[in-house]
Structures are given as structure tokens and as C-alpha cells.
């Protein structure tokens, strides 16, 4: 059974903290993605990666960075967390032009 | 820029009813279209994927159709059940190229009452 695992379901962080969200997939997929989901705004792409050490900005990359040192792991980094980054974060993986698989989501609250 | 729209935003039906969810997209140059289900507070589960060369896909009580030229897809749910209550999202994939991501609609929240 395919699996995308996000390291935390719920996180509470303080403003200004550096936050790491981890995502691991066990399907040897080349593509990995980070989205955030907010009420009324839907899913918005933050960053994606189509190969190890490759990354591309999505629609809302400001305030975020990513790291993909190994094929199975894609990390999202909030350099200095702010309250407007309170959101549901969703990681996904896929082969190019194939079915996408999502993790269970991380609900991040920045206080 | 590709935009994906889902109407209605919310739908309530009694158990047993057949229903159709709609998805439209502005650029017909897509590689595939996927339908997802999302339960409250959870991640997305892929339901069906339709390649651009296909007209429809079926899985159990679900049938998804694609009319690429008109920029439309529908998800048909037969004999709805309370367990079908969830948010349904459609997403399109731009033409085949390395490093492309799905573009999502905002979803239709379905409530099926017993």
C-alpha cells in the first residue's frame, strides 16, 4: 500500500521560530509537492521538486524554503514563522502525469 | 493561467439519490484530470484519474467523465450514502513536462443525510 507520511498531525509554534515540516514517501516517486490549504482559498502550491536537489517555486513561496537531499524525503522550512502561516499543510508525491498521493496533513498554528 | 472551478460549493442530498458534481477548467491543454476526496481535517484521497485521451473512468459507484474540448468534467455518484459525505476536489495536470504540479478547484462539500 502506497504511503506518504508527514511527521506531525498538529504543531504549535511561536512567531519567529524556524519550523521544519517533514514528508516521506515510500513509492520511489520522482515528484514531491507542498501545498497549503486555507478556507475559501483552496489548495495553493508552495514548492515542488521533480528530482533530488531540484526544486521549483509554486504560487506562494514567500517565507518558505524546501530541501530534498534524498528522493524519498521533502522538507518544508518556515524560516521565521508568522501568524499568517497558520494553515493546513499537505505533502504529495507522484510519478510524472500519474496519480498523486497525499499525506494526512499537518495543522500548523503559529502563536 | 489555468483556472479550475467547481460548482456548487456545497450540496446536500438524501441517502440513495444519484448526484453529479461539476468541474470546469479554462485551458483545454491538460494531460490528465483527477478527482479527490477529502474528509474533514484529513489529507486527500485520489478517487479517479482520467487521461486526456479518455472519456471516462469508473470505480464502483463513481463515474468520472471528461470533455476536454469544452473544459468540463463531471463526477457521478450513484446511490449516495452518508459515508460519501466529504469534500470532493478536482485537479488538472498541465501537459507532460518535468516538474509540473496539479492545479486544484476549491471543491464541493457534499452532505448525504440518512
Interface residues (C-beta under 8 A of the other chain):
Chain A: X4 X6 X31 X33 X35 X40 X41 X42 X43 X45 X48 X49 X50 X51 X54 X56 X58 X88 X90 X92 X96 X97 X98 X99 X100 X101 X102 X103 X104 X105 X107
Chain B: X31 X32 X34 X36 X41 X42 X43 X44 X45 X46 X49 X89 X91 X93 X96 X98 X99 X100 X101 X102 X104 X105 X106 X107
